[in-house]
Amino acid sequence: MKSRSDNMSGGKWSRRDFLRSSASAGLGIALTGRTLSGAAMLPGQEEDQNLPDLNVAVIGAGQQGRILIESCLRIPGIRMKAVCDIWAYSQRYASRYLKKYGHEVNVYEDYRELLSKEKDLDAAIVATPDWMHATQTNACLEAGLHVYCEKEMSNSLSKARSMVQTARKTGKLLQIGHQRRSNPRYLHAIDRLVLDKKILGRVSQIYAQWNRAKMDMYGWPKQYTMDQNKLAKYGYASMTHFRNWRWFKKFAGGPIVDLGSHQIDIFSWVLGITPSTVVALGGKDYYKNREWYDNVMVIYEFNTPEGKARAMYQVQTTTKNGGFYETFMGDMGALQISEVPQRGDWAMREAHAPEWDSLVKEGLLKSEKPPLQKLDTQNIFLDVRVTAEAGRWPLPIDLAKPAHQPHLENFFNAIVHGIPLNCPAEVGYETAVAVLRVNDAVEARRLLSFRPEQFEV
């Protein structure tokens, strides 16, 4: 999985090449220079003291768009120039928020008007409902802009495929918003520990989940109700559909796409191959006024060079038990990680595995030894200390930034410095194929197979 981006000298770099080149840093990310906001840059590149501003527009200023705006405001050199949303409430909120931080933006209702009037843009962020991603992303690429598009690429594979083709045709960068691919904790855990150091040995099992508590339908301030003609103009039957688009099949792919795709994306990253089969069960068991399943349980099978591997995934929308995390299990150990670091990231070493003390010395793991305990065995007290070798080894990497900021930094640095995108369109498409197929498997209630060519554009 390689980006088409070139570095400043014209040579090809993959993300894996980039990380390997900085192994001496001990953290899997280069610390040799600063780019936008001080993120990693290619070894040997000099710091650009006269970095030009990048002019950026945001199309879709709802909940996710505001999260991305907040992260962009933390990145030096990024100038927000325009905001587009069909809803006056989101227009007002986003433009006032940006003005508070010194960004005077032009406000648009229709993205086509934005593209026709804004002539000094470098990039666009597309954070609208999934069904509009392809139309708007393709238009931005055709207009000469680089695009950061939120996941899922689309709720239609044919539309997702068109995004890959348009990016290739225009030569513009297209980053898909699977932000774990740029999270330094995930880069460290997966690229440095699992893939380079192979601390888990042969990975044969993966378990991941995203459990979310019961939620009512979103409402809206009545003074901001869009009239029926405007809703119809933009493809919505009602304000309920507009505000709760994730639950309706025209607009989205349901919870397995909305929540699950972030984590399912990681399965192929770890195993190095796309899945061969999928089986899933789910249903509309709780919410009666929604079209998509409110729970899904999935098993993927992967034909890795070392043998079969299976990944189990569940998404629940009526309980938050366990939250969201991923666990990778191999014959030498296991590793658990979550985008929420408060949960605690750790690796567990099997007793027969090679020692990990050298990894602690390299700064790749921490050694955690629980406090001394007393064990009462028939009134004979013994001192018992569980060593790190039998317990958990915490990961040493923290992320002091919002979760989406490193992925946006990667996108902007790819534009300015030519470093590889961490999730180019081709990688995002592979994930879309794997994730959208789950809904087919739920409907079919049987094992479905993938063909390798299905993941290619």
C-alpha positions as CSV (number, residue, x, y, z in Angstrom):
1,M,0.0,0.0,0.0
2,K,2.0,3.0,-1.3
3,S,1.3,6.6,-1.9
4,R,1.9,8.1,-5.3
5,S,3.5,11.2,-3.7
6,D,7.1,12.1,-4.5
7,N,9.5,13.8,-2.2
8,M,11.2,17.0,-3.0
9,S,14.1,15.3,-4.8
10,G,11.8,13.2,-7.0
11,G,12.4,9.8,-5.3
12,K,9.6,7.4,-4.4
13,W,9.0,6.9,-0.7
14,S,6.5,4.5,1.0
15,R,5.3,5.1,4.5
16,R,7.2,2.0,5.6
17,D,10.4,3.3,4.0
18,F,9.9,6.6,5.8
19,L,9.4,4.8,9.2
20,R,12.4,2.5,8.6
21,S,14.6,5.4,7.8
22,S,13.9,6.9,11.3
23,A,14.4,3.7,13.3
24,S,17.3,5.2,15.1
25,A,14.9,7.6,16.8
26,G,13.4,4.6,18.6
27,L,9.9,5.8,18.1
28,G,9.1,5.0,14.5
29,I,8.7,8.7,13.6
30,A,11.3,11.1,12.3
31,L,12.6,13.7,14.6
32,T,15.1,15.3,12.3
33,G,13.2,18.3,11.1
34,R,10.0,20.4,11.4
35,T,7.2,20.8,8.9
36,L,3.8,22.2,9.4
37,S,3.3,22.1,13.2
38,G,6.6,20.2,13.7
39,A,5.3,16.9,12.3
40,A,7.6,14.3,10.8
41,M,9.3,15.1,7.5
42,L,11.6,13.2,5.2
43,P,15.2,12.6,6.5
44,G,17.6,15.0,4.9
45,Q,15.1,17.7,4.2
46,E,16.0,21.1,5.6
47,E,13.5,23.0,7.6
48,D,11.5,25.5,5.5
49,Q,11.6,28.8,7.3
50,N,9.4,30.5,4.7
51,L,6.6,27.9,4.5
52,P,3.7,29.4,2.6
53,D,0.2,29.3,4.0
54,L,-2.1,26.7,2.6
55,N,-5.6,28.0,1.9
56,V,-8.3,25.5,2.8
57,A,-12.0,25.3,2.5
58,V,-14.3,23.0,4.5
59,I,-17.3,21.5,2.9
60,G,-19.6,20.1,5.6
61,A,-19.5,22.0,8.9
62,G,-21.5,19.6,11.0
63,Q,-20.2,17.6,14.0
64,Q,-17.3,16.0,12.1
65,G,-16.5,19.1,10.2
66,R,-16.1,21.1,13.4
67,I,-13.8,18.5,14.8
68,L,-11.5,18.8,11.8
69,I,-11.7,22.6,11.9
70,E,-10.6,22.5,15.5
71,S,-7.6,20.4,14.6
72,C,-6.7,22.6,11.6
73,L,-6.6,25.7,13.9
74,R,-3.8,24.1,15.8
75,I,-1.6,23.7,12.7
76,P,0.6,26.7,11.8
77,G,0.4,27.7,8.1
78,I,-3.2,26.6,7.6
79,R,-5.5,29.4,6.6
80,M,-9.3,28.6,6.5
81,K,-10.8,30.6,3.7
82,A,-14.3,29.3,3.1
83,V,-17.0,27.2,4.8
84,C,-19.8,25.4,3.0
85,D,-22.9,23.8,4.5
86,I,-26.5,23.6,3.4
87,W,-27.8,24.3,7.0
88,A,-27.7,27.9,8.3
89,Y,-27.1,26.7,11.8
90,S,-23.8,25.0,10.8
91,Q,-22.7,27.9,8.6
92,R,-23.2,30.3,11.5
93,Y,-21.5,28.1,14.1
94,A,-18.4,27.4,12.0
95,S,-17.9,30.9,10.7
96,R,-18.2,32.5,14.1
97,Y,-15.8,29.9,15.6
98,L,-13.2,30.5,12.9
99,K,-13.6,34.3,13.2
100,K,-12.9,33.9,17.0
101,Y,-9.4,32.6,16.0
102,G,-8.7,35.1,13.3
103,H,-10.0,33.3,10.2
104,E,-12.4,35.4,8.2
105,V,-14.1,33.0,5.9
106,N,-16.6,33.3,3.1
107,V,-19.7,31.2,3.7
108,Y,-21.6,29.2,1.0
109,E,-24.6,26.9,0.9
110,D,-23.7,25.1,-2.4
111,Y,-20.2,23.7,-2.9
112,R,-20.4,24.4,-6.6
113,E,-20.7,28.1,-5.9
114,L,-17.7,27.9,-3.6
115,L,-15.6,26.2,-6.2
116,S,-16.6,28.8,-8.9
117,K,-15.8,31.8,-6.7
118,E,-12.8,30.8,-4.5
119,K,-9.8,30.9,-6.8
120,D,-6.9,30.8,-4.3
121,L,-7.6,27.5,-2.6
122,D,-5.0,24.8,-2.2
123,A,-7.1,22.1,-0.5
124,A,-10.6,21.2,0.6
125,I,-11.8,19.1,3.5
126,V,-15.0,17.2,2.7
127,A,-17.0,16.2,5.9
128,T,-20.5,15.9,4.5
129,P,-22.7,12.8,4.8
130,D,-21.2,9.7,3.1
131,W,-23.5,9.7,0.1
132,M,-22.2,13.1,-1.1
133,H,-18.4,12.4,-0.6
134,A,-17.8,11.2,-4.1
135,T,-19.6,14.0,-5.9
136,Q,-18.0,16.7,-3.9
137,T,-14.5,15.2,-3.7
138,N,-14.5,14.6,-7.5
139,A,-15.5,18.2,-8.1
140,C,-12.8,19.5,-5.8
141,L,-10.1,17.4,-7.5
142,E,-11.3,18.5,-10.9
143,A,-11.0,22.1,-9.7
144,G,-7.4,21.5,-8.9
145,L,-7.6,21.1,-5.2
146,H,-6.1,18.4,-3.0
147,V,-8.7,16.8,-0.8
148,Y,-9.0,15.4,2.7
149,C,-12.2,13.3,2.6
150,E,-13.8,11.8,5.7
151,K,-14.4,8.1,5.8
152,E,-16.2,6.2,4.5
153,M,-15.3,7.2,1.0
154,S,-18.9,6.5,0.0
155,N,-21.8,4.2,0.8
156,S,-21.5,3.1,-2.9
157,L,-18.4,1.2,-4.1
158,S,-18.9,2.5,-7.7
159,K,-18.7,6.1,-6.3
160,A,-15.7,5.3,-4.2
161,R,-14.0,3.8,-7.2
162,S,-14.7,7.0,-9.1
163,M,-12.8,9.0,-6.4
164,V,-9.7,6.9,-6.9
165,Q,-9.9,7.3,-10.7
166,T,-10.4,11.1,-10.4
167,A,-7.4,11.5,-8.1
168,R,-5.2,9.5,-10.5
169,K,-6.5,11.5,-13.5
170,T,-5.9,14.9,-11.9
171,G,-2.7,14.0,-10.1
172,K,-4.1,15.6,-6.9
173,L,-3.7,14.1,-3.4
174,L,-6.7,12.4,-1.8
175,Q,-6.4,11.5,1.8
176,I,-9.2,9.4,3.4
177,G,-10.0,10.1,7.0
178,H,-8.9,6.8,8.7
179,Q,-7.0,8.8,11.2
180,R,-5.5,5.9,13.2
181,R,-3.1,5.5,10.2
182,S,-1.3,8.7,11.3
183,N,-1.7,8.3,15.1
184,P,1.9,8.0,16.5
185,R,0.7,5.4,19.0
186,Y,-0.7,3.2,16.3
187,L,2.3,3.7,14.1
188,H,4.6,2.7,17.0
189,A,2.5,-0.3,18.0
190,I,1.8,-1.7,14.5
191,D,4.8,-0.7,12.3
192,R,7.5,-0.8,15.0
193,L,6.4,-3.5,17.4
194,V,4.2,-5.9,15.4
195,L,5.6,-5.6,11.9
196,D,9.2,-4.7,12.4
197,K,10.1,-6.3,15.7
198,K,7.4,-9.0,15.3
199,I,6.9,-9.1,19.1
200,L,3.6,-11.0,18.7
201,G,5.1,-13.7,16.4
202,R,2.5,-15.1,14.0
203,V,-0.7,-13.0,14.4
204,S,-3.7,-15.4,13.9
205,Q,-6.5,-13.7,15.9
206,I,-7.8,-10.1,16.1
207,Y,-10.7,-8.9,18.2
208,A,-12.1,-5.4,18.1
209,Q,-15.3,-3.6,19.1
210,W,-17.0,-0.3,19.3
211,N,-19.9,-0.3,21.8
212,R,-21.9,2.8,22.1
213,A,-24.7,3.6,24.6
214,K,-28.3,4.1,23.5
215,M,-28.9,7.3,21.7
216,D,-32.1,9.1,20.7
217,M,-32.5,10.7,17.3
218,Y,-30.9,14.1,16.9
219,G,-33.2,17.1,17.1
220,W,-32.6,20.7,16.0
221,P,-33.4,24.2,17.0
222,K,-36.8,24.9,15.5
223,Q,-35.8,28.3,14.3
224,Y,-33.3,26.6,12.1
225,T,-35.7,24.2,10.4
226,M,-35.1,24.0,6.7
227,D,-38.1,24.4,4.5
228,Q,-39.3,21.4,2.5
229,N,-38.2,22.8,-0.9
230,K,-34.6,23.3,0.3
231,L,-34.5,19.8,1.9
232,A,-35.8,18.3,-1.4
233,K,-33.2,20.3,-3.4
234,Y,-30.4,18.6,-1.5
235,G,-31.9,15.2,-1.5
236,Y,-33.5,14.9,2.0
237,A,-37.1,14.0,2.7
238,S,-37.2,15.7,6.1
239,M,-35.2,17.3,8.8
240,T,-35.2,14.0,10.7
241,H,-33.4,12.4,7.7
242,F,-31.0,15.3,7.4
243,R,-30.1,15.3,11.1
244,N,-29.9,11.5,11.4
245,W,-28.6,10.6,8.0
246,R,-26.3,7.8,9.4
247,W,-29.4,5.6,10.1
248,F,-30.8,5.7,6.6
249,K,-29.6,3.6,3.6
250,K,-29.7,6.4,1.0
251,F,-27.2,8.4,2.9
252,A,-24.9,6.0,4.8
253,G,-23.8,2.4,5.5
254,G,-25.0,2.0,9.1
255,P,-23.0,1.6,12.3
256,I,-20.6,-1.0,10.8
257,V,-19.5,1.8,8.4
258,D,-19.9,4.8,10.7
259,L,-18.0,3.2,13.6
260,G,-16.5,-0.1,12.4
261,S,-14.6,1.1,9.4
262,H,-12.0,2.9,11.5
263,Q,-11.0,-0.4,13.2
264,I,-11.6,-2.8,10.3
265,D,-9.2,-0.7,8.4
266,I,-6.4,-1.7,10.8
267,F,-6.9,-5.5,10.2
268,S,-5.3,-5.4,6.8
269,W,-2.6,-3.0,8.0
270,V,-1.5,-5.6,10.6
271,L,-2.0,-8.7,8.5
272,G,-0.6,-7.2,5.3
273,I,-3.4,-8.6,3.2
274,T,-7.1,-8.0,2.4
275,P,-9.7,-10.5,3.7
276,S,-10.8,-13.6,1.8
277,T,-14.2,-14.2,3.4
278,V,-16.7,-12.6,5.7
279,V,-19.7,-13.8,7.7
280,A,-21.9,-11.6,9.8
281,L,-25.1,-11.4,11.8
282,G,-27.0,-8.3,12.8
283,G,-30.4,-6.9,13.1
284,K,-32.8,-4.0,13.8
285,D,-33.5,-5.3,17.2
286,Y,-33.9,-2.2,19.2
287,Y,-34.6,1.0,17.2
288,K,-37.8,0.6,15.1
289,N,-37.7,3.9,13.3
290,R,-34.3,3.4,11.6
291,E,-33.3,1.5,8.4
292,W,-29.9,0.2,9.4
293,Y,-29.0,-2.6,11.8
294,D,-28.4,-1.4,15.3
295,N,-25.9,-4.3,16.1
296,V,-23.6,-6.4,13.9
297,M,-21.1,-9.2,14.7
298,V,-18.5,-10.1,12.1
299,I,-15.8,-12.7,11.4
300,Y,-13.3,-12.0,8.6
301,E,-10.9,-14.7,7.4
302,F,-7.5,-13.8,5.9
303,N,-5.2,-16.1,3.9
304,T,-1.8,-14.8,5.2
305,P,1.5,-16.2,3.9
306,E,1.8,-17.9,7.4
307,G,-1.6,-19.4,7.3
308,K,-5.2,-18.6,8.2
309,A,-6.0,-15.6,10.4
310,R,-9.4,-14.5,11.7
311,A,-10.6,-11.1,12.9
312,M,-13.8,-10.8,14.9
313,Y,-15.6,-7.5,15.2
314,Q,-18.7,-6.2,16.9
315,V,-20.5,-2.9,16.9
316,Q,-23.3,-2.3,19.4
317,T,-25.4,0.9,19.7
318,T,-27.4,0.1,22.9
319,T,-24.6,-0.5,25.4
320,K,-21.2,1.2,25.9
321,N,-19.8,-1.8,27.7
322,G,-16.0,-2.0,27.0
323,G,-16.1,1.0,24.7
324,F,-13.8,0.7,21.7
325,Y,-10.4,-1.0,21.3
326,E,-8.5,-3.5,19.2
327,T,-6.6,-6.6,20.4
328,F,-4.0,-8.4,18.2
329,M,-3.1,-11.9,19.3
330,G,-0.1,-14.0,18.2
331,D,1.8,-17.1,19.3
332,M,4.4,-14.9,21.1
333,G,2.1,-12.3,22.7
334,A,-0.8,-10.0,22.4
335,L,-1.2,-6.2,22.1
336,Q,-4.2,-4.0,22.9
337,I,-4.7,-0.5,21.8
338,S,-7.4,2.1,21.6
339,E,-7.7,5.6,20.1
340,V,-8.7,6.7,23.6
341,P,-5.3,6.4,25.5
342,Q,-7.0,6.5,28.9
343,R,-8.0,2.9,28.3
344,G,-4.4,1.9,28.5
345,D,-2.3,0.4,25.7
346,W,-0.2,-2.6,26.5
347,A,1.5,-5.7,25.2
348,M,1.5,-9.1,26.9
349,R,4.4,-11.5,26.4
350,E,3.9,-15.3,26.3
351,A,6.2,-17.1,28.7
352,H,7.9,-19.0,25.9
353,A,8.6,-15.9,23.8
354,P,12.0,-14.3,23.4
355,E,12.9,-11.7,26.0
356,W,11.5,-8.1,25.7
357,D,14.0,-6.4,28.1
358,S,16.0,-5.2,25.1
359,L,12.9,-3.5,23.8
360,V,12.6,-1.6,27.1
361,K,16.2,-0.5,26.8
362,E,15.5,0.8,23.2
363,G,12.5,2.7,24.5
364,L,10.0,0.7,22.5
365,L,8.2,-0.7,25.6
366,K,7.9,0.1,29.3
367,S,8.4,-2.4,32.0
368,E,5.5,-2.4,34.5
369,K,5.9,-4.4,37.7
370,P,2.9,-4.5,40.0
371,P,3.4,-3.8,43.7
372,L,4.4,-6.6,46.1
373,Q,1.5,-8.7,47.2
374,K,1.0,-11.2,50.1
375,L,-0.4,-14.6,49.4
376,D,-2.0,-16.6,52.3
377,T,-1.4,-20.3,51.9
378,Q,-2.7,-22.1,54.9
379,N,-1.6,-19.2,57.2
380,I,1.9,-19.2,55.6
381,F,2.4,-15.8,54.0
382,L,4.5,-15.8,50.8
383,D,5.8,-12.7,48.9
384,V,4.4,-12.7,45.4
385,R,5.6,-10.3,42.7
386,V,4.1,-10.5,39.2
387,T,6.8,-9.5,36.8
388,A,6.3,-7.7,33.6
389,E,7.1,-10.9,31.7
390,A,3.9,-12.4,33.1
391,G,1.9,-9.2,32.9
392,R,1.5,-6.1,30.8
393,W,4.2,-4.0,29.1
394,P,2.8,-0.5,28.5
395,L,3.5,1.4,25.3
396,P,5.7,4.5,25.7
397,I,4.0,6.8,23.1
398,D,1.5,9.4,24.1
399,L,-0.5,11.7,21.8
400,A,-1.0,15.2,23.2
401,K,-2.9,16.4,20.1
402,P,-6.5,15.8,19.1
403,A,-6.9,12.4,17.4
404,H,-7.4,13.8,13.9
405,Q,-4.6,16.4,13.9
406,P,-1.7,14.1,13.0
407,H,-3.7,12.8,10.0
408,L,-4.4,16.3,8.8
409,E,-0.7,17.2,9.3
410,N,0.2,14.2,7.2
411,F,-2.1,15.5,4.4
412,F,-0.8,19.1,4.5
413,N,2.8,17.9,4.7
414,A,2.2,15.7,1.7
415,I,1.1,18.8,-0.2
416,V,4.0,20.9,0.8
417,H,6.9,18.4,1.2
418,G,5.8,15.4,-0.8
419,I,5.9,12.9,2.0
420,P,3.6,9.9,1.4
421,L,0.0,10.0,2.4
422,N,-0.8,7.6,5.2
423,C,-4.2,6.7,3.8
424,P,-4.3,7.5,0.0
425,A,-7.5,6.7,-2.0
426,E,-6.4,3.2,-2.9
427,V,-6.0,2.2,0.7
428,G,-9.3,3.8,1.6
429,Y,-11.0,1.9,-1.2
430,E,-9.7,-1.4,0.1
431,T,-11.3,-0.7,3.5
432,A,-14.6,0.4,1.9
433,V,-14.8,-2.9,0.0
434,A,-14.2,-4.9,3.2
435,V,-16.6,-2.9,5.3
436,L,-19.5,-2.4,2.9
437,R,-19.5,-6.2,2.3
438,V,-20.5,-6.8,5.9
439,N,-24.0,-5.4,5.2
440,D,-24.3,-7.8,2.3
441,A,-23.3,-10.7,4.6
442,V,-25.9,-9.7,7.2
443,E,-28.6,-9.6,4.6
444,A,-27.5,-12.9,3.0
445,R,-27.0,-14.7,6.4
446,R,-24.2,-16.8,4.9
447,L,-20.4,-16.8,4.3
448,L,-19.4,-14.4,1.5
449,S,-16.1,-14.5,-0.4
450,F,-13.9,-11.8,-1.7
451,R,-11.9,-11.9,-5.0
452,P,-8.5,-10.1,-4.9
453,E,-9.6,-8.0,-7.9
454,Q,-12.5,-6.6,-6.0
455,F,-10.0,-4.5,-3.9
456,E,-8.4,-3.0,-7.0
457,V,-9.3,0.0,-9.1
